[in-house]
Amino acid sequence: MEFNPKTKSRGDRLFDVVVYTVLAIVMLATLYPLLYIVSASFSDPLAIVKGRLWLWPQDVTLESYRKVFRNPDIWMGYRNSLIYLVVGTAVNIAMTTMGAYALSRRDLKGRHALSLIFTFTLIFNGGLVPTYLTYKNMLGLYDNLWVMVIPSAVSVWNLIVMRTYFQTSIPYELQEAAFIDGCSNVGTLVRIVLPLSMPIVAVMTMYYGVAHWNSYFPALIYLHDHSRLPLQMIIRNLLIQEDMSNMAGGDGASLMDQILQAEGMKYAVIVVSSLPMLIMYPFVQKHFVKGVMVGAVKG
């Protein structure tokens, strides 16, 4: 039956007005801080301090970006974060795909028990101190680059979503036909399952990539060497510890100029750290509905 908006009752129209109003408020509350930070990063710090900035850039300047990109710690953090992102995401996708494929197989004995064990870890964990002692004394991960990759190799939530996608979107008979034709489990996964699962793989790559890019807590706890810190830790040190005076100064600037320049650089640093994920998101956004919703709703 064709839906005609004119047949909506007064209550339905009132409900639509309320929904659109709430969504508009949420959109403005989300977009305004983002636009303000971008505008502030291109504005004269004196205009920010005086409160002249409320949306659009005032007295446009690129001085904040020039000082940020001149800082070697920013480039070092970028390099480290890219390494953690590429290596960590590759490990995440490989481990999650293999685990999800195994749990999706009907002929895997004990798969329900394994699923319960995995789910148990979603609710309970060993706590910070036992985990710290295990990483440091037993696994040797303290001040080790792999502490940013190995402990987060598999997200159980993502594992369940991908397993459900394999179970509901790929006919089991197709996998059986591949076995009859001589495929092994590895061959079935690589030649049959993965080519039909690109939407969920793209979404998982986005999830893991964003998690690695924004990750700073493992570095805060386990990394001591300054040269191994990711970009988020560098930015945390700059923003929370307010250690921007060295970046802002050094060229004969007065104390007041350094304070003003540090104020503008805070916003430039936030934009620089967020830009890679903002660029990456549009390329995988189209896969979200087909990938995640199919894998999650039917579970």
ZILIN-V514689 format. One record per residue. N is the residue number from 1. RES is the residue in one letter. PHI is phi in radians with two decimals (* if undefined). OMEGA is omega in whole degrees, -180 to 180 (999 if undefined). D_LAST is the distance of its C-alpha to the last C-alpha in whole Angstrom. Layout:
N,RES,PHI,OMEGA,D_LAST
N,RES,PHI,OMEGA,D_LAST
This chain:
1,M,*,-177,30
2,E,-1.33,-178,31
3,F,-1.54,180,30
4,N,-2.01,-178,33
5,P,-1.05,-178,33
6,K,-1.21,-179,37
7,T,-1.49,-180,36
8,K,-1.12,178,34
9,S,-1.35,179,35
10,R,-1.10,178,37
11,G,-1.14,178,34
12,D,-1.14,180,31
13,R,-1.13,177,34
14,L,-1.13,178,34
15,F,-1.11,178,30
16,D,-1.08,180,30
17,V,-1.08,180,33
18,V,-1.11,-179,31
19,V,-1.10,-179,28
20,Y,-1.14,178,30
21,T,-1.15,180,32
22,V,-1.11,180,30
23,L,-1.10,179,28
24,A,-1.12,179,32
25,I,-1.11,179,32
26,V,-1.10,179,29
27,M,-1.08,180,30
28,L,-1.14,180,34
29,A,-1.14,179,33
30,T,-1.48,-174,30
31,L,-1.36,-174,33
32,Y,-1.05,178,36
33,P,-1.04,180,36
34,L,-1.14,179,35
35,L,-1.13,-180,38
36,Y,-1.11,-179,40
37,I,-1.14,179,39
38,V,-1.11,179,40
39,S,-1.12,-180,43
40,A,-1.11,-179,44
41,S,-1.19,179,44
42,F,-1.76,-175,46
43,S,-1.78,173,49
44,D,-1.17,-179,52
45,P,-0.95,-180,51
46,L,-1.12,178,54
47,A,-1.17,178,53
48,I,-1.18,-178,49
49,V,-1.11,-179,52
50,K,-1.34,178,54
51,G,1.40,179,51
52,R,-1.37,-178,51
53,L,-1.60,172,48
54,W,-2.27,176,45
55,L,-2.60,-175,43
56,W,-1.56,180,45
57,P,-1.01,178,47
58,Q,-2.04,-179,51
59,D,0.90,-172,53
60,V,-0.96,178,51
61,T,-2.66,177,51
62,L,-1.87,-176,50
63,E,-1.07,-179,51
64,S,-1.09,179,48
65,Y,-1.16,180,46
66,R,-1.06,-180,50
67,K,-1.24,179,50
68,V,-1.14,-178,46
69,F,-1.28,176,46
70,R,-1.46,-178,50
71,N,-1.47,-177,48
72,P,-1.17,-180,47
73,D,-1.12,179,45
74,I,-1.10,179,42
75,W,-1.14,178,43
76,M,-1.10,178,42
77,G,-1.11,177,39
78,Y,-1.05,-179,38
79,R,-1.04,-179,38
80,N,-1.12,-179,37
81,S,-1.13,178,34
82,L,-1.13,178,33
83,I,-1.11,180,34
84,Y,-1.10,-178,31
85,L,-1.17,-176,29
86,V,-1.20,-178,29
87,V,-1.16,-178,30
88,G,-1.10,-179,27
89,T,-1.17,177,24
90,A,-1.07,178,25
91,V,-1.14,180,25
92,N,-1.02,-177,21
93,I,-1.13,-180,20
94,A,-1.11,-177,22
95,M,-1.18,-178,20
96,T,-1.16,-180,17
97,T,-1.12,-179,17
98,M,-1.14,180,19
99,G,-1.15,-179,17
100,A,-1.16,179,13
101,Y,-1.12,180,15
102,A,-1.09,-178,16
103,L,-1.23,180,13
104,S,-1.45,-178,12
105,R,-1.34,-180,15
106,R,-1.20,-177,15
107,D,-1.55,177,19
108,L,-1.46,-180,19
109,K,-1.25,178,20
110,G,1.36,-177,19
111,R,-1.17,178,15
112,H,-1.20,177,14
113,A,-1.12,178,17
114,L,-1.12,179,17
115,S,-1.11,178,13
116,L,-1.14,179,15
117,I,-1.11,178,18
118,F,-1.08,-179,16
119,T,-1.13,179,14
120,F,-0.99,-178,17
121,T,-1.26,175,19
122,L,-1.21,-174,17
123,I,-1.74,-175,19
124,F,-2.08,174,22
125,N,-2.54,-174,24
126,G,-1.33,-177,28
127,G,1.62,-172,29
128,L,-1.18,-175,31
129,V,-1.17,177,35
130,P,-1.05,178,33
131,T,-1.12,179,31
132,Y,-1.07,-179,34
133,L,-1.16,179,36
134,T,-1.14,-180,34
135,Y,-1.10,-174,34
136,K,-1.39,-171,38
137,N,-1.60,-174,39
138,M,-1.77,-175,37
139,L,-1.74,179,35
140,G,1.14,-177,38
141,L,-1.64,-179,36
142,Y,-1.19,-177,38
143,D,0.99,180,39
144,N,-2.10,-178,37
145,L,-1.00,-175,36
146,W,-1.26,177,33
147,V,-1.19,177,32
148,M,-1.49,-174,30
149,V,-2.08,-170,28
150,I,-1.14,-177,27
151,P,-1.07,180,26
152,S,-1.92,-176,23
153,A,-1.11,-180,23
154,V,-2.33,170,19
155,S,-1.66,-176,17
156,V,-1.09,179,14
157,W,-1.06,178,12
158,N,-1.14,177,12
159,L,-1.07,-180,12
160,I,-1.16,179,9
161,V,-1.08,-179,8
162,M,-1.21,177,10
163,R,-1.05,179,9
164,T,-1.11,177,6
165,Y,-1.09,179,8
166,F,-1.07,-176,11
167,Q,-1.22,-171,9
168,T,-1.72,-173,8
169,S,-1.87,-179,11
170,I,-2.02,-178,14
171,P,-0.99,-180,15
172,Y,-1.13,-180,16
173,E,-1.10,178,20
174,L,-1.14,178,20
175,Q,-1.21,178,20
176,E,-1.13,178,22
177,A,-1.09,178,25
178,A,-1.12,178,25
179,F,-1.14,179,26
180,I,-1.09,179,28
181,D,-1.39,175,30
182,G,1.82,180,30
183,C,-1.30,171,28
184,S,-1.49,177,27
185,N,-1.09,179,23
186,V,-1.13,179,25
187,G,-1.13,178,26
188,T,-1.13,180,23
189,L,-1.13,-174,21
190,V,-1.34,-172,23
191,R,-1.62,-175,25
192,I,-1.95,-171,22
193,V,-1.29,-175,18
194,L,-1.09,179,19
195,P,-1.06,179,21
196,L,-1.61,-174,18
197,S,-2.13,-178,16
198,M,-1.05,178,19
199,P,-1.04,-178,17
200,I,-1.26,177,14
201,V,-1.16,179,17
202,A,-1.11,-180,19
203,V,-1.17,179,17
204,M,-1.12,176,17
205,T,-1.07,178,20
206,M,-1.14,-179,21
207,Y,-1.03,-177,19
208,Y,-1.17,-180,21
209,G,-1.07,179,24
210,V,-1.12,180,24
211,A,-1.08,180,23
212,H,-1.19,-178,26
213,W,-1.15,-178,29
214,N,-1.57,-174,28
215,S,-1.23,174,28
216,Y,-2.44,-175,32
217,F,-1.12,177,31
218,P,-1.02,178,31
219,A,-1.17,179,34
220,L,-1.11,-176,36
221,I,-1.54,-166,36
222,Y,-1.91,-178,36
223,L,-1.77,-180,38
224,H,-1.86,-178,42
225,D,-1.25,-177,43
226,H,-1.07,-177,44
227,S,-1.26,-180,43
228,R,-1.84,-176,40
229,L,-1.26,176,38
230,P,-1.34,-177,36
231,L,-1.04,-178,36
232,Q,-1.11,177,35
233,M,-1.24,176,37
234,I,-1.06,-180,40
235,I,-1.18,178,39
236,R,-1.03,179,38
237,N,-1.08,-179,42
238,L,-1.27,-174,43
239,L,-1.44,-175,42
240,I,-1.34,-179,41
241,Q,-1.48,177,45
242,E,0.89,-178,46
243,D,-1.77,-178,48
244,M,-1.79,-176,49
245,S,-1.10,179,52
246,N,-1.19,179,53
247,M,-1.22,-175,51
248,A,-1.32,-175,53
249,G,-1.59,175,56
250,G,1.64,180,58
251,D,-2.16,177,60
252,G,1.43,-178,63
253,A,-1.28,178,60
254,S,-1.27,-179,62
255,L,-1.09,179,59
256,M,-1.11,178,59
257,D,-1.10,179,58
258,Q,-1.12,179,55
259,I,-1.13,180,54
260,L,-1.16,180,53
261,Q,-1.12,178,52
262,A,-1.12,179,49
263,E,-1.10,178,48
264,G,-1.24,-179,47
265,M,-1.20,177,46
266,K,-1.00,-179,43
267,Y,-1.26,179,42
268,A,-1.11,179,42
269,V,-1.13,179,41
270,I,-1.10,179,37
271,V,-1.14,-179,37
272,V,-1.08,-179,38
273,S,-1.31,-177,35
274,S,-1.57,-171,33
275,L,-1.03,-178,34
276,P,-1.02,-180,32
277,M,-1.24,177,29
278,L,-1.16,177,30
279,I,-1.29,-176,31
280,M,-1.28,-171,28
281,Y,-1.02,-178,25
282,P,-1.03,-178,26
283,F,-1.28,-179,26
284,V,-1.99,-177,22
285,Q,-1.03,-177,22
286,K,-1.16,-179,21
287,H,-1.55,-172,18
288,F,-1.07,-176,16
289,V,-1.11,-178,15
290,K,-1.20,-177,14
291,G,-1.49,-174,13
292,V,-1.33,-175,11
293,M,-1.14,178,10
294,V,-1.13,-179,9
295,G,-1.33,-174,7
296,A,-1.68,-173,5
297,V,-1.13,-177,5
298,K,-1.33,180,4
299,G,-1.21,999,0
